[in-house]
Each structure stands twice: as C-alpha cells, then as structure tokens.
C-alpha cells in the first residue's frame, strides 16, 4: 500500500498565509490542482513537487511524505567500486601491491 501525504497547507500559512491561488500562480498550475494535491486527491508530477519545494525554500521531503507498506517483488542490488585498481603488469607490480584493496558499496533498490 502506498500513501503520499503533504504539509502544503501548513507551509502556506507559515509563509504569510499564502492562498491556494497565490501558490498556484507561483508554480504555474490552477488553484484546483493545488486544492487536489493538498487534499491528497492528486499525486503531483516531479516538476510540480520541485517547484513547490522551491517556493517554500525547503526540501521536497519537507513538503511531501511518501510511505510504502508491503514487500517489493524483487530487489536489485547495485555494486559500485569505490577505488579503481590498475591491472597488474610487470611494470606496475610493485605499485599495485601497495594500493588498498577495492571497497564496494552495496545499494538495494526496489524494483517497481
């Protein structure tokens, strides 16, 4: 189950009691769109989310909260090498021996 909530109304009132119409004008959408987003009847596009955070001079996470409950069907694991170790050749054998072993960062991504 997914749930997107927001703090738009709270942020509007913290910013000079901004109306939905004023916010809509600053973002470039209709007042009805702001009302639907604010009342969780419409999930905004990334573009609108970023513009809204910019208007309030805050992060996206401070405006919107996304909750996901449930098990993803599968996880994708990404491994990134932090250090690049040159290929060992006769020329750089001594140099390669003194380099630290490569470390890896394992990041799990939910496949949607």
Secondary structure, DSSP 8 states (H G I E B T S, - for coil): -EEEEE-HHHHHHHTTS--HHHHHHHHTS-HHHHHHHHTTSS---HHHHHHHHHHTTS-HHHHEEEEE-S--S-EEEEEEESS------TTTHHHHHHS----EEEEEEE--
